[in-house]
Amino acid sequence: MRALLSGYYGKGNGGDEALLATLLQMLPPSVTPVVLSGNPLVTQQHYGVEAFPRMQLLSMVQTLHSCDALIWGGGSLIQDATSAVSPLYYGIIMATAQKMGLKTIAWGQGIGPIKRRSTRWLARQCFAGCTQVSVRDRVSAGLLSQWNIPHILAPDPVWALASKPVPELEDLPTPRVAITLRNHPQLTVERLNNLVQALVDFQQATGTFIILLPFQQSQDLAIAQIMQSALQDNSQIISLEDPQMLKGVFRGVDMAIGMRLHSLIMGTSEGCPCFALSYDPKVNRLMEDLDIPGWDLATLPENPQVICQTWVEHYHNGKSLSAEKILSLVDGALMHREVLQTALG
């Protein structure tokens, strides 16, 4: 059996690459994966799979004809908060596969935010036509329940991704704190300046070494460079393409401050106390589910000293999830593997 994997792959986003790595890890051995990618050559080299351009319609249809199944491979694919084009793109792929009679799976999905009536209609039709559906949060599950669409609710698949040690950490000073910020309209120049000043004060107060961890070069690297210029020799930027090593960074840090959803999932799953800076409802949902402290960027304190002091208190007193809770979440995430086995195995 050949399965076409469709997601935001090959775009240099560590979270989406982690979803792809987890999906490949969970696929039944009898299934040959074929990946739609923004950079097919890199995807092919990194994962040893067939890969084709994700934006070439003719190539995509030809590839579908060669496959037996289509998998929406994790993440917030069906949302129109940033663009109406994204759900249309994924919806066309799903509708085409269903019309061709392929098995179709919506795997590890986070649905929404959905603002447009047309997007809601498209989403309902596509999910209703799927062979199997799994989602990663209660809000997505609630929406599918409203539509009377059978589904499985389980923690984000990346909880179950195996991490790898990172050799670059061995020679860096300890204790260490990891920071992941991304470009976003809510991260205004003023808020970024306040965060940078707070981080400088935090580093001086704690004596920690700051690891700046860009999850996506195009969105995160420039911000990491701004922070490093302020932190000087007390920091280092670590850019990693292997999602398992990206997750492995959090084994070697004592605290993590993150905007990106999967930076918080990776950190928490590796037993690291995390502090969230939320720009999206999906981050808020994780904060609520796991009681992760943090702020919405829209309500970030204007005084860097307040930010710094809050981080210092969390550094000294913040707790990681218990080993039992982490194991429970990892075991729960493996339900996404059962979805694949049921549909394809």
Phi, psi and chi 1 to 4 in degrees:
 res  aa     phi    psi   chi1   chi2   chi3   chi4
   1 MET       -  138.3  176.6  176.0  -75.5      -
   2 ARG  -113.2  133.0  -73.1  164.7   57.5   85.3
   3 ALA  -123.3  129.4      -      -      -      -
   4 LEU   -88.3  125.5 -176.0   62.0      -      -
   5 LEU  -102.7  121.0  -80.3   47.4      -      -
   6 SER  -119.5  123.2  174.5      -      -      -
   7 GLY  -167.2 -168.5      -      -      -      -
   8 TYR   -89.0   60.9 -165.6   65.5      -      -
   9 TYR   -96.3  155.3  -52.0  139.7      -      -
  10 GLY    71.6   20.2      -      -      -      -
  11 LYS  -112.0    9.3  -56.3  -65.5  -75.5 -174.8
  12 GLY    76.6   17.9      -      -      -      -
  13 ASN   -95.9  116.2 -175.4  -51.7      -      -
  14 GLY   -59.6  -36.3      -      -      -      -
  15 GLY   -66.4  -44.7      -      -      -      -
  16 ASP   -70.2  -34.8  -69.9  -69.1      -      -
  17 GLU   -67.1  -34.1  -65.9  -56.3  -53.2      -
  18 ALA   -65.5  -37.7      -      -      -      -
  19 LEU   -64.1  -42.3  -74.9  164.6      -      -
  20 LEU   -63.2  -46.3  174.1   57.0      -      -
  21 ALA   -59.8  -40.2      -      -      -      -
  22 THR   -68.0  -41.9  -51.6      -      -      -
  23 LEU   -60.6  -44.9  176.8   52.3      -      -
  24 LEU   -63.7  -35.3  -66.8  171.6      -      -
  25 GLN   -66.6  -31.1 -180.0  179.9  -65.3      -
  26 MET   -95.2  -14.8  -71.1 -174.4  176.5      -
  27 LEU   -61.4  141.0  -83.3  177.6      -      -
  28 PRO   -58.1  145.6  -23.5   33.3      -      -
  29 PRO   -59.3  -24.0  -21.4   31.4      -      -
  30 SER   -78.2   -6.4   58.5      -      -      -
  31 VAL  -100.6  130.2  176.0      -      -      -
  32 THR   -95.3  117.3  -61.3      -      -      -
  33 PRO   -81.2  142.1   28.3  -32.0      -      -
  34 VAL  -129.0  125.8 -176.7      -      -      -
  35 VAL  -112.8  132.2  179.8      -      -      -
  36 LEU   -85.9  124.3  -69.4  176.5      -      -
  37 SER  -138.0  149.5  170.9      -      -      -
  38 GLY   -73.8  -17.4      -      -      -      -
  39 ASN  -143.2   79.4 -166.7  -30.9      -      -
  40 PRO   -55.9  -38.4  -24.5   34.4      -      -
  41 LEU   -63.9  -45.9 -178.8   59.6      -      -
  42 VAL   -64.6  -43.3  169.1      -      -      -
  43 THR   -60.5  -42.0  -61.9      -      -      -
  44 GLN   -62.5  -43.3 -161.0  166.5    2.2      -
  45 GLN   -69.3  -40.2  -68.8  172.4  -18.8      -
  46 HIS   -72.6  -38.1  -78.0  179.9      -      -
  47 TYR  -114.5   -7.2  -57.0  103.8      -      -
  48 GLY    66.1   37.8      -      -      -      -
  49 VAL  -123.4  161.7  -62.9      -      -      -
  50 GLU   -68.0  140.5  -69.2 -177.6   58.9      -
  51 ALA  -144.8  143.1      -      -      -      -
  52 PHE  -135.3  157.6  -63.8   92.3      -      -
  53 PRO   -61.1  133.7  -20.4   31.8      -      -
  54 ARG   -80.1  -16.0   68.8 -170.8  -63.3  -87.8
  55 MET  -112.5    9.1  -62.4  -55.6  -67.0      -
  56 GLN  -101.0  105.9  -67.2 -176.0   11.3      -
  57 LEU   -59.7  -46.1 -177.3   60.3      -      -
  58 LEU   -62.8  -45.8  179.8   58.9      -      -
  59 SER   -61.6  -39.1  172.7      -      -      -
  60 MET   -64.6  -44.2 -178.6 -176.7   70.2      -
  61 VAL   -66.2  -41.1  172.5      -      -      -
  62 GLN   -61.9  -40.4  -70.2  173.6  -21.5      -
  63 THR   -66.5  -40.2  -54.2      -      -      -
  64 LEU   -58.7  -39.3  -88.6  174.5      -      -
  65 HIS   -63.2  -24.7  -84.4  -68.2      -      -
  66 SER   -90.6   -0.5   74.0      -      -      -
  67 CYS  -114.8  163.2  -67.9      -      -      -
  68 ASP  -106.3  -14.3  -52.9  -73.7      -      -
  69 ALA  -151.4  155.5      -      -      -      -
  70 LEU  -124.9  135.1  169.1   73.5      -      -
  71 ILE  -122.9  120.5  -56.7  171.8      -      -
  72 TRP   -73.0  112.0  -90.1  -11.9      -      -
  73 GLY   -95.2   58.7      -      -      -      -
  74 GLY    87.1  156.0      -      -      -      -
  75 GLY    94.4 -177.1      -      -      -      -
  76 SER   -91.9   71.0  -59.2      -      -      -
  77 LEU   -77.0  -36.6  -55.4 -176.5      -      -
  78 ILE  -101.9   85.6  -55.7  -57.5      -      -
  79 GLN  -152.6  146.5   56.4   83.6   21.0      -
  80 ASP  -122.8   21.8   58.6    8.5      -      -
  81 ALA   -68.8  -34.5      -      -      -      -
  82 THR   -96.9  -31.4   55.5      -      -      -
  83 SER  -165.4  144.8  168.1      -      -      -
  84 ALA   -81.9  -12.3      -      -      -      -
  85 VAL   -74.7  -39.5  175.4      -      -      -
  86 SER   -57.7  -53.7  178.5      -      -      -
  87 PRO   -64.8  -29.7   21.3  -32.1      -      -
  88 LEU   -65.4  -42.3 -177.1   61.1      -      -
  89 TYR   -60.3  -52.9  164.0   79.9      -      -
  90 TYR   -67.9  -34.5  -68.0  109.1      -      -
  91 GLY   -64.9  -39.8      -      -      -      -
  92 ILE   -63.2  -42.8  -72.5  173.5      -      -
  93 ILE   -61.5  -46.6  -63.2  174.2      -      -
  94 MET   -65.5  -45.5 -178.9   61.8   76.0      -
  95 ALA   -62.7  -38.9      -      -      -      -
  96 THR   -64.5  -45.4  -58.1      -      -      -
  97 ALA   -62.4  -41.2      -      -      -      -
  98 GLN   -67.9  -37.2  -69.8  172.7  -12.1      -
  99 LYS   -66.7  -31.0 -171.4  172.5 -177.3  179.7
 100 MET   -79.6   -6.9  -68.1  168.4   57.9      -
 101 GLY    86.5   16.3      -      -      -      -
 102 LEU   -75.6  153.2  -85.6   65.4      -      -
 103 LYS   -67.2  136.6  -67.5 -177.1  177.1 -178.8
 104 THR  -128.5  135.6   52.3      -      -      -
 105 ILE  -131.1  128.5  -56.9  164.9      -      -
 106 ALA   -99.7  110.7      -      -      -      -
 107 TRP  -116.0  125.9  176.6   86.6      -      -
 108 GLY    59.3   38.5      -      -      -      -
 109 GLN   -83.5  147.9  -68.3  -64.3  -64.5      -
 110 GLY  -119.6  107.8      -      -      -      -
 111 ILE   -90.2  130.6  -51.8  170.0      -      -
 112 GLY    96.4  177.9      -      -      -      -
 113 PRO   -66.6  141.7  -17.8   31.1      -      -
 114 ILE  -116.4  117.4  -62.9  177.1      -      -
 115 LYS  -106.5  -25.7  -61.1 -178.2  177.1 -179.1
 116 ARG   -98.5  140.7  -63.1  171.5  176.5   84.6
 117 ARG   -62.8  -36.3 -175.7  176.8  -61.4  177.3
 118 SER   -65.8  -38.2   58.0      -      -      -
 119 THR   -66.2  -41.0  -55.1      -      -      -
 120 ARG   -62.0  -43.2 -176.4  173.2  -67.6  -93.0
 121 TRP   -63.5  -45.8  177.7   88.0      -      -
 122 LEU   -61.5  -44.1  177.5   63.5      -      -
 123 ALA   -61.8  -45.2      -      -      -      -
 124 ARG   -62.0  -41.7 -175.8  170.4 -175.8  172.5
 125 GLN   -64.8  -44.2  -63.1  -57.7  -49.9      -
 126 CYS   -67.5  -46.4  -72.1      -      -      -
 127 PHE   -66.3  -36.4  -79.0  108.6      -      -
 128 ALA   -64.4  -29.1      -      -      -      -
 129 GLY   -87.4   -0.7      -      -      -      -
 130 CYS   -78.0  147.0  -76.1      -      -      -
 131 THR   -67.8  -42.4  -50.5      -      -      -
 132 GLN  -144.2  148.8  -68.9  -77.6  -34.0      -
 133 VAL  -136.0  132.6  177.5      -      -      -
 134 SER  -130.8  142.6   69.4      -      -      -
 135 VAL  -127.7  164.1  -67.3      -      -      -
 136 ARG  -111.7    0.5   66.3 -175.1 -175.7 -173.8
 137 ASP  -150.4  160.2   63.5   83.5      -      -
 138 ARG   -65.8  -34.7  -68.7  176.4  -75.1  105.4
 139 VAL   -65.4  -43.4  173.9      -      -      -
 140 SER   -63.4  -42.0  -60.2      -      -      -
 141 ALA   -63.3  -39.1      -      -      -      -
 142 GLY   -63.6  -38.4      -      -      -      -
 143 LEU   -65.0  -44.5 -171.9   58.0      -      -
 144 LEU   -65.3  -35.0  -68.1  176.3      -      -
 145 SER   -64.4  -38.9  -64.9      -      -      -
 146 GLN   -60.1  -34.3  -70.7  178.2   22.6      -
 147 TRP   -88.2    1.8  -64.7  -19.4      -      -
 148 ASN    57.9   40.9  -64.9  -44.5      -      -
 149 ILE  -106.1  120.2  -64.1  173.5      -      -
 150 PRO   -60.3  142.5  -20.0   31.8      -      -
 151 HIS  -162.8  167.6   60.4  -82.9      -      -
 152 ILE  -118.8  133.4  -71.4  175.2      -      -
 153 LEU  -103.4  125.3  169.1   61.7      -      -
 154 ALA  -148.9  158.6      -      -      -      -
 155 PRO   -58.5  157.9  -23.2   33.5      -      -
 156 ASP   -48.2  135.6 -171.1  -73.3      -      -
 157 PRO   -55.3  -28.6  -25.9   34.4      -      -
 158 VAL   -65.6  -17.0  172.6      -      -      -
 159 TRP   -55.4  -33.3  -78.8   95.4      -      -
 160 ALA   -93.9    1.5      -      -      -      -
 161 LEU   -69.9  129.7  177.1   65.3      -      -
 162 ALA   -73.3  131.6      -      -      -      -
 163 SER   -92.4  161.8   61.7      -      -      -
 164 LYS  -125.3  148.2  -67.8  179.7 -179.5  177.9
 165 PRO   -65.8  153.5   22.1  -31.0      -      -
 166 VAL  -115.5  107.3 -178.1      -      -      -
 167 PRO   -58.0  -31.1  -24.4   34.1      -      -
 168 GLU   -60.5  -22.0  -70.0   93.5  -37.5      -
 169 LEU   -77.2  -22.1  -69.9 -178.4      -      -
 170 GLU   -58.7  -36.6  -66.2  178.5    2.4      -
 171 ASP   -97.4    4.6  -61.8  -34.2      -      -
 172 LEU   -88.9  147.3  -63.7 -178.4      -      -
 173 PRO   -62.5  157.5  -20.5   31.6      -      -
 174 THR  -122.5  160.2   58.6      -      -      -
 175 PRO   -70.2  162.2   28.0  -34.4      -      -
 176 ARG  -125.9  148.4  -50.2  179.3 -172.6  116.9
 177 VAL  -129.8  132.0  172.4      -      -      -
 178 ALA   -99.5  137.9      -      -      -      -
 179 ILE  -125.1  129.6  -48.6  -67.6      -      -
 180 THR  -130.7  105.9  -59.6      -      -      -
 181 LEU  -114.3  155.5  -60.2 -174.8      -      -
 182 ARG  -133.3  157.1   56.8  155.3  -68.8  169.9
 183 ASN   -67.2  134.0 -176.2   42.0      -      -
 184 HIS  -165.3  147.0 -168.1  -90.4      -      -
 185 PRO   -54.7  -32.7  -27.9   35.0      -      -
 186 GLN   -72.7  -19.9  -70.6 -172.6   38.5      -
 187 LEU   -88.9   77.5 -173.4   60.4      -      -
 188 THR   -70.1  167.6   61.3      -      -      -
 189 VAL   -58.0  -42.8  172.3      -      -      -
 190 GLU   -63.1  -44.8 -178.0  179.9   -0.2      -
 191 ARG   -66.6  -39.4  -74.4  175.4 -178.6  149.4
 192 LEU   -63.1  -43.6  177.5   57.8      -      -
 193 ASN   -60.3  -40.6  -72.3  -21.1      -      -
 194 ASN   -64.8  -41.1  -72.5  -20.0      -      -
 195 LEU   -65.6  -40.8  -72.2  171.4      -      -
 196 VAL   -63.1  -45.6  170.5      -      -      -
 197 GLN   -63.6  -41.8 -176.7   58.4   57.3      -
 198 ALA   -62.6  -38.1      -      -      -      -
 199 LEU   -68.4  -40.4 -172.9   57.7      -      -
 200 VAL   -61.0  -45.8  169.6      -      -      -
 201 ASP   -65.1  -39.8  -65.6  -18.1      -      -
 202 PHE   -62.3  -44.3  168.8   82.6      -      -
 203 GLN   -62.3  -42.0 -170.9  -77.5  -39.7      -
 204 GLN   -67.4  -35.7  -67.9  175.0   -8.9      -
 205 ALA   -73.8  -30.4      -      -      -      -
 206 THR  -106.1  -17.8   58.2      -      -      -
 207 GLY    68.9   21.0      -      -      -      -
 208 THR   -82.9  158.0   50.9      -      -      -
 209 PHE   -98.0  130.2 -172.9   81.6      -      -
 210 ILE   -97.4  122.0  -53.0  -60.9      -      -
 211 ILE   -99.1  119.3  -65.2  175.0      -      -
 212 LEU   -96.3  118.9  -56.8  165.2      -      -
 213 LEU  -120.1   88.4 -159.6   59.1      -      -
 214 PRO   -71.9  123.5   22.8  -28.2      -      -
 215 PHE   -83.1  -25.6  -96.2   54.8      -      -
 216 GLN  -142.7  115.5 -174.7  173.1   11.1      -
 217 GLN   -53.5  -44.9  -61.0  -75.1  -43.0      -
 218 SER   -66.8  -26.5   61.4      -      -      -
 219 GLN  -102.3  -28.8  -62.5  -75.0  -27.9      -
 220 ASP  -112.8  -27.2  -54.6   -2.2      -      -
 221 LEU   -64.4  -43.8 -177.6   57.2      -      -
 222 ALA   -60.8  -37.8      -      -      -      -
 223 ILE   -68.3  -41.0  -65.7  173.6      -      -
 224 ALA   -60.9  -37.8      -      -      -      -
 225 GLN   -68.1  -36.4  -69.5  169.2  -22.7      -
 226 ILE   -62.6  -44.5  -70.2  170.7      -      -
 227 MET   -65.9  -40.4  -69.9 -171.9  -71.9      -
 228 GLN   -66.1  -35.4 -172.8  179.2   42.6      -
 229 SER   -63.5  -27.9   66.5      -      -      -
 230 ALA   -84.6  -31.8      -      -      -      -
 231 LEU   -86.7  -18.8  -70.0  160.8      -      -
 232 GLN    58.4 -130.4  -55.3  -84.3  -34.9      -
 233 ASP   -76.7   -0.2  -64.4  -25.2      -      -
 234 ASN   -90.7   16.8  -61.9  -47.9      -      -
 235 SER  -151.8  164.9   67.4      -      -      -
 236 GLN  -151.9  138.7 -178.1  163.1  -40.9      -
 237 ILE   -85.9  128.5  -63.4  172.8      -      -
 238 ILE  -119.8  114.8  -63.2 -178.4      -      -
 239 SER  -107.9  122.3  -62.3      -      -      -
 240 LEU  -127.7  138.1  -63.5  167.1      -      -
 241 GLU   -96.7  -24.6  -65.3 -177.3  -11.4      -
 242 ASP   -81.1  114.5 -176.2  -23.5      -      -
 243 PRO   -63.6  -28.3   18.8  -29.5      -      -
 244 GLN   -69.6  -35.9  -69.2  179.1  -81.2      -
 245 MET   -72.9  -35.1  -68.3 -177.4   70.0      -
 246 LEU   -58.8  -43.4 -169.7   58.9      -      -
 247 LYS   -66.7  -34.5 -169.0  175.8 -175.9 -176.5
 248 GLY   -66.1  -22.8      -      -      -      -
 249 VAL   -55.7  -37.8  169.0      -      -      -
 250 PHE   -72.9  -11.8  -64.6   96.1      -      -
 251 ARG   -64.9  -31.7  -71.4 -171.8 -165.8  177.6
 252 GLY  -106.0   22.0      -      -      -      -
 253 VAL  -126.0  157.2  -60.1      -      -      -
 254 ASP   -98.2  -11.6  -61.3  -86.8      -      -
 255 MET  -165.9  151.8  174.1  178.3  158.7      -
 256 ALA  -133.9  139.0      -      -      -      -
 257 ILE  -118.7  120.9  -60.4  169.2      -      -
 258 GLY  -143.0  145.0      -      -      -      -
 259 MET   -91.5  -40.4  -81.3  179.2   66.7      -
 260 ARG   -74.1  137.2  -71.9 -167.9  175.6  -86.5
 261 LEU   -53.3  -48.5  175.2   72.3      -      -
 262 HIS   -77.7  -17.1  -76.4  102.9      -      -
 263 SER   -67.1  -37.5   72.8      -      -      -
 264 LEU   -73.1  -39.2  -61.8  167.6      -      -
 265 ILE   -65.7  -45.5  -70.2  174.3      -      -
 266 MET   -62.4  -46.2  -70.7  179.9 -179.6      -
 267 GLY   -61.8  -48.4      -      -      -      -
 268 THR   -63.7  -40.0  -53.3      -      -      -
 269 SER   -68.5  -23.1   67.3      -      -      -
 270 GLU   -94.3   11.9  -67.2  -65.1  -35.5      -
 271 GLY    80.6   23.8      -      -      -      -
 272 CYS  -101.7  128.9  174.3      -      -      -
 273 PRO   -63.4  129.9  -19.7   31.8      -      -
 274 CYS  -118.1  152.9  -69.0      -      -      -
 275 PHE  -130.3  127.5 -169.7   95.6      -      -
 276 ALA  -102.4  144.3      -      -      -      -
 277 LEU  -121.3  103.5  -61.4  170.0      -      -
 278 SER   -91.9  134.7  178.6      -      -      -
 279 TYR  -121.0   -0.7   69.0   97.8      -      -
 280 ASP  -150.8  146.1 -170.7  -78.4      -      -
 281 PRO   -56.0  -29.7  -27.5   35.4      -      -
 282 LYS   -65.2  -32.2   63.4 -173.1  178.8 -175.2
 283 VAL   -71.8  -40.9  178.7      -      -      -
 284 ASN   -59.6  -39.6  -69.4   87.6      -      -
 285 ARG   -62.9  -42.2  -65.7  170.9 -164.3  170.4
 286 LEU   -64.9  -41.9 -176.3   72.5      -      -
 287 MET   -59.2  -42.5  -67.0  167.7   65.8      -
 288 GLU   -68.4  -44.1  -67.4  168.2    4.9      -
 289 ASP   -65.7  -36.5  -70.3  -16.7      -      -
 290 LEU  -110.4    4.5  -59.2 -178.2      -      -
 291 ASP    56.7   45.9 -163.0   23.5      -      -
 292 ILE   -85.1  125.8  -63.5  174.3      -      -
 293 PRO   -72.2  157.6   27.4  -34.2      -      -
 294 GLY   162.7 -172.1      -      -      -      -
 295 TRP  -132.0  150.0  -68.1  -63.3      -      -
 296 ASP   -69.4  141.0  -75.4  -20.6      -      -
 297 LEU   -59.2  -32.8  -80.2  177.7      -      -
 298 ALA   -64.3  -23.0      -      -      -      -
 299 THR  -116.0   21.2   59.2      -      -      -
 300 LEU   -60.0  132.3 -176.3   74.8      -      -
 301 PRO   -55.5  142.1  -26.0   34.8      -      -
 302 GLU   -81.2  -15.3  -63.2  179.5    0.2      -
 303 ASN   -96.6  114.7 -172.3  -21.9      -      -
 304 PRO   -57.5  -29.4  -24.0   33.6      -      -
 305 GLN   -66.1  -36.2  -68.2 -179.0  -10.0      -
 306 VAL   -65.8  -43.6  173.2      -      -      -
 307 ILE   -60.9  -48.8  -60.1  172.1      -      -
 308 CYS   -58.1  -48.5  171.4      -      -      -
 309 GLN   -63.2  -37.9 -173.2   57.1   41.6      -
 310 THR   -63.5  -42.2  -56.9      -      -      -
 311 TRP   -65.8  -41.0  -73.7  -13.8      -      -
 312 VAL   -61.4  -44.2  169.3      -      -      -
 313 GLU   -62.6  -39.9  -69.8  175.9    3.6      -
 314 HIS   -68.8  -36.7 -175.0   63.9      -      -
 315 TYR   -61.3  -41.4  174.2   73.5      -      -
 316 HIS   -83.2  -31.6  -71.0  -60.4      -      -
 317 ASN  -120.6  -11.2  -57.9  -46.8      -      -
 318 GLY   -66.0  146.1      -      -      -      -
 319 LYS  -115.2  145.1  -63.0 -175.0 -178.1  -60.5
 320 SER   -82.9  167.1   59.2      -      -      -
 321 LEU   -64.6  149.7  -70.5 -174.0      -      -
 322 SER   -66.0  155.7   68.2      -      -      -
 323 ALA   -59.4  -36.1      -      -      -      -
 324 GLU   -65.7  -41.4  -66.6   78.2    9.6      -
 325 LYS   -66.9  -42.0  179.9   62.4  174.4  178.7
 326 ILE   -61.3  -45.5  -66.5  172.1      -      -
 327 LEU   -61.3  -38.8 -178.6   59.3      -      -
 328 SER   -63.4  -40.9  173.1      -      -      -
 329 LEU   -68.9  -39.7  -72.2  161.4      -      -
 330 VAL   -63.4  -46.3  171.5      -      -      -
 331 ASP   -61.2  -39.6  -73.8  -16.7      -      -
 332 GLY   -63.7  -40.1      -      -      -      -
 333 ALA   -63.2  -25.9      -      -      -      -
 334 LEU   -68.5  -11.2  -67.6  174.8      -      -
 335 MET   -62.0  -28.2  -67.5  174.1   65.4      -
 336 HIS   -64.3  -31.3  -64.2  -70.0      -      -
 337 ARG   -67.1  -38.7 -178.2  174.5   63.8 -174.1
 338 GLU   -63.4  -34.8  -63.9  174.4   14.2      -
 339 VAL   -60.2  -44.3  166.7      -      -      -
 340 LEU   -65.7  -41.7  -62.8  170.7      -      -
 341 GLN   -66.2  -38.7  -69.1  173.5  -20.8      -
 342 THR   -64.5  -41.9  -60.4      -      -      -
 343 ALA   -80.2  -33.4      -      -      -      -
 344 LEU  -119.4  -15.0  -53.8  173.7      -      -
 345 GLY   -79.1      -      -      -      -      -
